[in-house]
Amino acid sequence: MRKFVSFFAITALALVACSGAPAPETSAGEVTPRVAAQDSAVAPAAPATPAASAVPASYKDIAFPEFRYVAPYPKDFRVQLSDSITGYVVSDRTLPLVNFTVFFDEPHESLALKDEAASSMVGAMFRRGGAVGLPAHALDDSLEFVSAGISTSTGTFTSSFDIDCLSKDFPAMLALVKKIVKEPAFDKDQLEIVKANFVTSYDRRYDTPGKVLQALQMKVNYAPSPRLWDANAQEYSKVSVADVKRLSKGLFSSRRIIFALSGDVDRDSAVTMLKEFFADLPTAPVAVKVPPKPLEFLRKPGVFVVDRDITQANIVMNQPFVRRPHPDYYPAAVASFILGGGSFSSRLMNRVRSDEGLAYSVYSAVGNEYRDTALTTIALQTKVESVDFAIKLVFEEVEKLAKDGPTAEELAQAKKSLVESLPSLFDSPEATAVIFAKGELLGKTYDHYLEYVKEINAVTAEQVKAMIAKYFSRDKMTISIVGPVAKFDALKPFTVLSLDSLEFR
């Protein structure tokens, strides 16, 4: 199963966008989410006058207060259980629900292609396979009876488990998940179901143009790596319980753990409970793990096509970007918003869709990666007859923005939109706890979230011009297209790749 993050999601700021300034420390038993800052002294409101209370003649005359939002501050919610175990507790007693997510920092990559299929199944099999003395069907029944959920996963950088349950059942769920990760049974019948699912997924991997484009995009941008290996149907079908057991050794150890606990919990009581929970987990991995190497780019710009008899061509253009933290990230994010990330306010949407009617959706994005160098992206779908013209329009807008820069209105709107998207990142206790836990995994500082608004608001028009020219250059981009090759004569020269060549082996 391919181990990478999809580059089509427009989530450039999903793990990084936060704002505000630190508030006073809360006591050990308090968890008080930050809210919009208010002045300490507010003058009493003057009596309303007929003119002041009158309904405005137009919606344009409605006055709105200045947007003032202060994002939660990580340190207010952080607890440290030991030198290797830390986490975030966000209490909300509104509903009797608890979410508990635990991340085990266990970076590694596959040692052999023959193990790729089994490695892909290990994470699911911890949960699906039951535990010693607890058959898989009994585990399912236990969770369904109390409307609770437990999931497990393993990946290149972390292993994790997640609990969703009623607060009254949380202690029992902790005991249950500990049994699952410490004494997994890897039930044979459940493994057969998982194998069948993987085989089906493999057989249907190229069912849609979008799936083909995703594989093509990876193939033309990245050099071969164990992190990108693809198992095939035959390898999936041969996975045995012994394979899964062997590859599961050393996972879910407490070498470094970061957790996110949210919902109907008392902070002090939770700390005591979690200390007991983590006390007897394995303290070090059993197996020697090979650290994952960063993905490398092929750095071969050009046009690459997979032949597919469809009426709408699927197109994505990519260029290597930066690995965060990097000073170019914030100005590039603003630049991309103006170019194509701002939906109907963006230049690409206005030109390609609104003016020319060539695409339902066209967008740009900058990748947000801390472990690998990210990509910049421009993507669209258009009729096969208009591919050349649509691409031409895209790069006309790129060149125009790089040369002339944004208008004052565009720059202001981009900053305003990016800043005002911050509250959506913290719209629930679970989201708040998890984003802080993931941030710590990536090495973000407490003040990382405080700097966001400053960085965005400091971006200048000259920086926008520079970022567009630097990271959205046609000469440095790969252009991946899925569509009928016979209709693309105007794009020549290009390289045609077969479906069989898209896999990493």
N, C-alpha and C positions, 0 to 999 in steps of 0.2 A: 504494500500500500504506500503510495507516495507520501513522503514526509516533508511537506513544505506547506507554507501558508499561501493561500490563493491570493494572486496579485490583482484580482478584479474587484475585490471589496473596497469600497471607498471608505476605509476606516483609518485614514492617515493619522487622525488625532485621537483614535479611540482609547489608547492607553496612556496618552501623554497630555491631553488637553485638560488643564486644571488651572485654577486661578486663585487669587486672594492672598491675604496676609494672615499670619498665625494669630490665633486668639489666645487668651490666657489659658494656662494649663487647667484641666479639670481634675477633680479629686479622683482617687483610685476607683471609687465606686460609681462615677458618673461617666456617661458617654453622651455628650451633647453635640449633635451635628451643628456645623456652622450655618448660619443663615445670613441673609443680606445685612450688611453693616448699617447701623442706625446711629444718628447723632445722639450723643448723651443728653443733650438739652434741646428740647423742641419747643419753640414758642407756641403758645396757644393759638389755635386757628381763629382768624378774624370772622365776625359774623358774616354770613353769606348775604350778598347784595343781589338784587334782581339781575344785574348785569353778569355777576359772577356765576350764578346758578342757571342762567339761561342755556338752553340747548344750542350747541354750535350750529351755525347755518350749514356747514359742510363737515364731512369727516376729516377733511384736511386741517380743520381748525381745532381738532381735538388735541389737547396737550397731554403727553404722557410723562411720568416721572423718569428721571435718568435711571437706566438699568444699573443696578448695583448688586452684584452677587459675589459672595466670598465662598469659595469652594472649601469643603472640609479639609482639615489639616491632619496629615497622617499621624503625627506624634500624639495627637489627642486620643487616638484609638489603639495605639500600639502597646502590646504587652510582651515581656520577655520571660519565658519559662526556664530557659537555660542558655548556655553559650551557643547552642546549635538550634534552639527552637524558639522562634518568635512568631508573632501573629497580630491580628487586628480584630478587635471585638467592637461591633457596632450594635448597640442595644436598641430595640424598638418593641415596646410591649403592646403595641396596637392590636396585633393578632397573635394567637398562640402557635406561631410557626418558627422553626429554626432552620437555618442553612449553615452547614459546616463543610468547608472545602479545605483540603490539606494538600500542599504541594511539597513533594520530596525532590530536592535538587540532585538529580542523578544523570548528568550529561554523559552520553555515550553514543557510539554509532556501531552499526553491524560489522562483524568481523568477516563474514562470508555471505555471499549471495544466496547460498543454499539455505541459510537461516532466516532470510528476509520474510518468507511467508509465515513462519511460526512466530517471529518477532511481532508481526502485525496483529497477531491474535492474542498475545499474552495479556494485554490490558483488559480486553473484554472478558477473557476467561477467568480472571480473578473473581469477578462478580458473578458471571453466569455459571461457573463451575461448582458453586457451593463451597463447603469447607469440611474439614475432617469432623465427622459426627453430625454434619448438617447437610443432607442431600440438597441438590439444586432446587428440586420442586418444593422442598420444605422451606428453603430460604425465600423463594418466590411467594409462597403462601403467607409466611410471617410478615413480609413487607406489605403485601396487599391487604392483610387483615387490619393493619393500622394506618393504611394510606400513606406509607412512607416510601422513599426511594433512596437507593444506594447505587452509585456508579463508580467504576474504576477505569483508569486509563494509564497507559505508559507511552512515552515518546522519546524523542532524541535528547531533550534537555530535562524533562521532569516526568515523574510519575505522580499520579494524584488520585484521590478519592473524594466523593461528594456525598453528603447526607442531606436529604430534605425530609422533614418530619414535623409532627406536632411537638410542641415543647415538652409535653408530659412523657413522650416516648424517647426523648433525646438520650438519656442515660442508657437505655436498652439498645438503641441504635449504635452507640459508641462501642458497646460490648460486641455487637454483631459485626461491625466493620473491622474491628481488631481481629476477630476470629478469621474473617475472610482474607485479610492481608497476611496474617501470620501462619495460617494453616489452610491454604487453598487446596481444594480437592481436584479441580480440573476435570470435572465429570466428562466421561467419554461421549455420552449421548449429546450433551450440550456442545461439545467440541464439533461434532458432526454438523450440528445446526449452524454454528459459526463458520465452519469451512464452506458449507453450501452457500451461505450469504456472500462470502468473499469470492467464490467461484462465479456466482451470478453477477456480482459487481464487476468482476474482471471481464466477463463475457459482454457486458453492456457498457464498457468503458468509453466506447466511441459512438454511442447511440445518438448523440445530439451534436450539432456543429459546435456548440459551446464547449463540450467536453473535448472535442478534437482540438479546438483552438487553445484550450488550456494546456494540453499536452504538447502541442506545437510550440507554444510560447516558452515553455520550460526547456524544450529540446534545443531551440536556437539561441537561447540566452545563457544557459549554464553548462559548464564542463561536467563530465561524468563524476559522480561522487557516491559513496556508499549511502549517503543520506537521501539520495534520489533513486535508489534501486527499486525496480519493479519486479515483484514476483509474478508468476503466471498461473493459469488455472491448474496445470498439472502439479505445480509445487504446492499450491494451496490444498489440493485434495490429498496430498501425501503427508500432511502434518499429523504428527502423533502426540498423544498425551505426554510421552517422554520428552519430545522436543519442547513442548510448552513448559514443562517442569524445569528443564535444563536452563532455558533462557529466562525463567522467572527468578532465578537465584540472584540475590543481592538487591532486588527491587524493594521499595517501601522500607528502606532503612532510615534511621534517624540521624544520619551524618549531618544533614542540614534540612530543617523543616520550616516552612512558613505556612501559616494557616489563616483562614478568614472565617470568623464566626459572627453570625448576625441573626437578629430577630429577638424573640421573647426569652432573653437570657439576662441574668445579673452578672455583671463583669467579675466581681470578686469570687462569686460562687463558681463561675465558669473557669476561672484561672485554677482554682483548686481541683476541679474535676479534670481539667485537661492535663495537669501535672501527673495525676494518677494514670490517665489514659496513655500518655507517651512514655511512662516510666519503663515499661518492659518491651518496647519495640526494639528490633535489632539495632545495635549502635553503629554498625559499619557494614558496608556492602561485602557480601561473601565473594563475589566474583570480581576479577580485574576488568575494568571497563576502559575501552579506548575512547579518549576525549574526541568529540566531534570537531572536524575541521570546518572553517567557514566555507561557504559555497563560492566557487570561482566562476567568473564570466568567460565566455568564449571570445567576446569582444570582436565579433565579426558582423558589422552592420550589413544590411541588405534586405531584400524582399524574399520571403519564404512562403510557399504555398502548399497546402494539402488539397488535392483534387476531390471535390465533393459536388454532386449534381444537385445544387440548391439554388433558389432564386434570390436569397438574401446572403450576401457575403458577410462573414464575421471577421472583423479586423481588430488587431491590437498592436500598438507600437510601443516599444520599450527602449530605455537607455539606462545604464548603471547610474545610481544616484549616490547616496551616502549611507554610512553606518552611524547610527546615533550613539552618543551625543555628538552633534556636529553643528557649527555655526550657520551652515547653509540651510538647515532644516526649516526653520520658521519663515524666513523670507521666501523659500521655495514653496512652502505650503500656501502662503498668501498669493504668490504668483500663479500657482496651479488653480486656486479658487477662482481667480479672475479669468484664467484661460478656459477652464472647462469644469472645475469642481463645484461651481456655484449654481448648478442646475440652470434655470431659465434666466438667471442674471449673468451667465457666463458668455464669453465671446463665441466659443465653439457652438454652443446651443443656439444662440441667436443667428449665427451665420449658416451653419449646416442644416439645422432643422427649421428654424422660423423663417429665414429668408429663402432658402433653396428647397426645403422639403425633402432632403435626401436621407434623413435618418430620424427614427423615433427618439433615439437616445444617443448622445455623444458626450464623452466626459474625459477629463484628465485627472490624474491623481499622483501624489508622491508617496512612495513607500515609507513605512515607519518601522524600521528594523534596528534592533540593538545587538543582534548576534551575527548578522550578515549584512553585506552591502545591499541596500534595497534597490528597487527599480522605480523610474518614473513611467507613467502609463498614459496613453491616449487610446481610447477604444470606441468603436461604433459598429453598427450594422447598417448596410445600405444595399440597394439593388445591385446585382452583379454588373449591370450596364453602367452604373455611375460610380464604381469604385475609384477609378483614376481621378475623376472630377472631385469626389469627396475628399480624397487624400490631398489633392492639390489645394482645396479650400482650407483644410486643416492647417497646412503648413504656411499658407498665406497669413492666417491669423497668428500663428506662432511668430513668424518673421515681423509682422506688424507690431505685435506687442513687444518683441525684443528691441525693435528700433525706436518706437515712439513712446513706449511705456504706457501705463494705465492712466486714465483720467483721475482727477481728484475724487470724483464720485465713486468710481470703481474701487479705488484703493480704500476709501472710507467704508464702503459697503462690505468689502471682503473682511476687513478687520472686525467690523461690528458683528457680522454673521458668525465668524469663527469664535469670537469671545462669547457671544450669547448662546452658543451651543454647549457651553460648559455644564449647565445644570443637568442636562440629560445624561451625563456620565455618572452622576451621583443621585439618580432618581429613586433608588431603593437602598435599604440597609445592606442587602446582599451585594449590589453593584459597588457600593462604597468600600466594603471590606475586601472584596476580590480585587478591585483595581489597585488598592494599596498593597496587597500581598504580591500581586504580579509585579508591581513597581519595585518592590524590594528585591524580588528575584532577579530583576534586570539591573539592579544596582543604582536605582534612582535615589536621590537625596530627598529629605523631607521638603526642602525648598523647591524641588523640581516643579511642583504644582503652583507654587507662588509666582514663579517667573514667567509663566505662560502668557498672561495678559501683557506684561511688560514687553516681552519679546515680540508678540504679534503687533502691538501698537507702535513699536519702534521701527517697523519695516518701512522703507522708503520706496518711492517710485523707481529710483535708480537701481535699488536692489532687485525689484521685480524684473526690470529689463535684463539685468545680469543673470538672474536665475533662469529665465526663459531661454536666453541664448546659450547658457551653459548646460542645461539639463533636458531641453526639448529640441535638440538639434537633429534635423533629418539625417545629416551625414553620420551621426553617431547612433542612430536608432536601428533596431531590427523591426521589420514590418511583417507580422505574421497574418496570413489570410487563409481562411477556409472557404472554398468556393470552386466553381468550374474553371479549370485552368484555361480552357479554350476561349473564355471570355476576357482574359486578362492580357491580351497582346500589348496593350498600351503601357503595361507595367514592366515589360521586359527591359533588362535581363532580371530573371528571378530564379530561385532554386526550388524545385519540386521535391517534396519529401513524401514517402509512402507512410501509411498508417503503421506498418510493421517497424519502421525505423524510429518511431517516436518514443519507444520504451528505453529506459535506462537499465542496462544489463552489465 
